[in-house]
């Protein structure tokens, strides 16, 4: 009797699992009719001009900058190219969590260096400290090099790093400020320092 | 007939037994523990989906990237079994009487908690709203779901917005095509190569590695899902199909376009008419408008780590306005929506200048149910303990008098 009940229970289980499995299989339709609409919202503002793929995937600013983008030298193999964005015109990352990118920014070199110092919980550079920073060639102009280490506070979307380092270069060319920045765990960043300086020094302004 | 009754009786006995309840709790504990370990490698969203959603019946855990050959039932289905067990064993078949009222209440509280979880799982929606100081918004964007939106542009104004829902897109594999018949528009749309996370690469910078199709100098490169799934950027190839089946040129739609400033959209000229096509996070329009009046952030000394941040907003619905303060752990609840203070920006800001606030918006019919369920269970257990204590004191009193 017990054996027969056991068998029946087993069958019942198999049937339940079978039904659940069958229910989860759904065939994709070849043609799907779409009638769904939604209300207009405050963010639904039309663009007036037709955008190119370059503008849609890199932003209008980046698209116009791309023409003026510096000619990049070959990068170290372990610098993996990442998608460029409107704030990262050249963008690399290493497997050790280092981010390296070129930006065209506002605020001058000193202003940007101060902002980076603040992200590391340090005070802004005095004019004397700034003028004492090492110089380097950056897109055929004289740029400055900053090296900061310590705890990186992180921020919106960026994870704080307890023992971090930042090596950054900045240059003003005409009305534009360009920065190339390398940030990540201290050891990994410092290991890339020479490659970074060499890469920045070989960046050429697009003629 | 006797055999059927025996099976039924045996089934009821198993389903109402304490052994099953204990097994369910142990499995739920193991699933939570394994899920916590696995989310380190796979992110919270993917892991929660794997371990707790109704989509999976069985789960194969992974630790440090290695699969453990131990199939476990997913937490959703364990909870269903636990619900049945509690309902049959703890409520229907349990002994009734005033002495058992506390236990019965606590069982009902737990059932209420499970029902709340079920409703949250199936009917809740989560999104976020970003508003700059001085600006107004009435729209929430979904964290994960991408949809295709098509709208006509007439004299610079957007007309009705047609939506291809995420449920049709996310089932598509990169090698599959899908034809969408747009019944209210003069053309249809064919979508192919849908990717849940992708990068629009410029072929001039890096040639396609897997023979991806280049369109207008770009191609879509498939990426692994991000640990934080909300940062996944979907992409697909699409083309217009005329009602007479003539196919138009292929173009790429990429979710990253939504983040470009100023706003850029794919424009399609169809005869004299202009249409805009976008692949964007699903949007839902809220019944009220939120204006951000002021955003304040307090920092830990010497850092840009916020200690606390809060938003003063004006909420307007049907011409009636009210000022509300939304803080961390102090959300605004109105009309079935809960607005949580989630983030603020822009990135790297020290709290000065123009700021924006990001609210997490949750529409959950069972929003407060877990709290009420715990109240019911707590009161039930308190009654039960009080009754037990009363009975114990009475017994002691009687013994002494004997």
Boltz contact constraints between the chains, C-beta under 6 A:
constraints:
  - contact:
      token1: [A, 5]
      token2: [B, 6]
      max_distance: 6.0
  - contact:
      token1: [A, 5]
      token2: [B, 7]
      max_distance: 6.0
  - contact:
      token1: [A, 5]
      token2: [B, 10]
      max_distance: 6.0
  - contact:
      token1: [A, 8]
      token2: [B, 7]
      max_distance: 6.0
  - contact:
      token1: [A, 20]
      token2: [B, 57]
      max_distance: 6.0
  - contact:
      token1: [A, 31]
      token2: [B, 179]
      max_distance: 6.0
  - contact:
      token1: [A, 31]
      token2: [B, 181]
      max_distance: 6.0
  - contact:
      token1: [A, 32]
      token2: [B, 168]
      max_distance: 6.0
  - contact:
      token1: [A, 32]
      token2: [B, 180]
      max_distance: 6.0
  - contact:
      token1: [A, 33]
      token2: [B, 181]
      max_distance: 6.0
  - contact:
      token1: [A, 33]
      token2: [B, 183]
      max_distance: 6.0
  - contact:
      token1: [A, 34]
      token2: [B, 164]
      max_distance: 6.0
  - contact:
      token1: [A, 34]
      token2: [B, 180]
      max_distance: 6.0
  - contact:
      token1: [A, 34]
      token2: [B, 182]
      max_distance: 6.0
  - contact:
      token1: [A, 35]
      token2: [B, 183]
      max_distance: 6.0
  - contact:
      token1: [A, 36]
      token2: [B, 163]
      max_distance: 6.0
  - contact:
      token1: [A, 36]
      token2: [B, 165]
      max_distance: 6.0
  - contact:
      token1: [A, 37]
      token2: [B, 160]
      max_distance: 6.0
  - contact:
      token1: [A, 37]
      token2: [B, 161]
      max_distance: 6.0
  - contact:
      token1: [A, 37]
      token2: [B, 162]
      max_distance: 6.0
  - contact:
      token1: [A, 38]
      token2: [B, 161]
      max_distance: 6.0
  - contact:
      token1: [A, 38]
      token2: [B, 163]
      max_distance: 6.0
  - contact:
      token1: [A, 39]
      token2: [B, 285]
      max_distance: 6.0
  - contact:
      token1: [A, 41]
      token2: [B, 138]
      max_distance: 6.0
  - contact:
      token1: [A, 41]
      token2: [B, 139]
      max_distance: 6.0
  - contact:
      token1: [A, 41]
      token2: [B, 285]
      max_distance: 6.0
  - contact:
      token1: [A, 42]
      token2: [B, 136]
      max_distance: 6.0
  - contact:
      token1: [A, 42]
      token2: [B, 137]
      max_distance: 6.0
  - contact:
      token1: [A, 42]
      token2: [B, 138]
      max_distance: 6.0
  - contact:
      token1: [A, 43]
      token2: [B, 139]
      max_distance: 6.0
  - contact:
      token1: [A, 44]
      token2: [B, 158]
      max_distance: 6.0
  - contact:
      token1: [A, 46]
      token2: [B, 153]
      max_distance: 6.0
  - contact:
      token1: [A, 46]
      token2: [B, 156]
      max_distance: 6.0
  - contact:
      token1: [A, 46]
      token2: [B, 158]
      max_distance: 6.0
  - contact:
      token1: [A, 47]
      token2: [B, 263]
      max_distance: 6.0
  - contact:
      token1: [A, 47]
      token2: [B, 265]
      max_distance: 6.0
  - contact:
      token1: [A, 50]
      token2: [B, 267]
      max_distance: 6.0
  - contact:
      token1: [A, 51]
      token2: [B, 264]
      max_distance: 6.0
  - contact:
      token1: [A, 53]
      token2: [B, 216]
      max_distance: 6.0
  - contact:
      token1: [A, 53]
      token2: [B, 218]
      max_distance: 6.0
  - contact:
      token1: [A, 55]
      token2: [B, 264]
      max_distance: 6.0
  - contact:
      token1: [A, 56]
      token2: [B, 257]
      max_distance: 6.0
  - contact:
      token1: [A, 56]
      token2: [B, 264]
      max_distance: 6.0
  - contact:
      token1: [A, 57]
      token2: [B, 200]
      max_distance: 6.0
  - contact:
      token1: [A, 57]
      token2: [B, 218]
      max_distance: 6.0
  - contact:
      token1: [A, 57]
      token2: [B, 254]
      max_distance: 6.0
  - contact:
      token1: [A, 59]
      token2: [B, 260]
      max_distance: 6.0
  - contact:
      token1: [A, 60]
      token2: [B, 262]
      max_distance: 6.0
  - contact:
      token1: [A, 81]
      token2: [B, 206]
      max_distance: 6.0
  - contact:
      token1: [A, 83]
      token2: [B, 199]
      max_distance: 6.0
  - contact:
      token1: [A, 121]
      token2: [B, 302]
      max_distance: 6.0
  - contact:
      token1: [A, 121]
      token2: [B, 303]
      max_distance: 6.0
  - contact:
      token1: [A, 153]
      token2: [B, 303]
      max_distance: 6.0
  - contact:
      token1: [A, 153]
      token2: [B, 304]
      max_distance: 6.0
  - contact:
      token1: [A, 153]
      token2: [B, 305]
      max_distance: 6.0
  - contact:
      token1: [A, 155]
      token2: [B, 347]
      max_distance: 6.0
  - contact:
      token1: [A, 155]
      token2: [B, 348]
      max_distance: 6.0
  - contact:
      token1: [A, 156]
      token2: [B, 345]
      max_distance: 6.0
  - contact:
      token1: [A, 156]
      token2: [B, 347]
      max_distance: 6.0
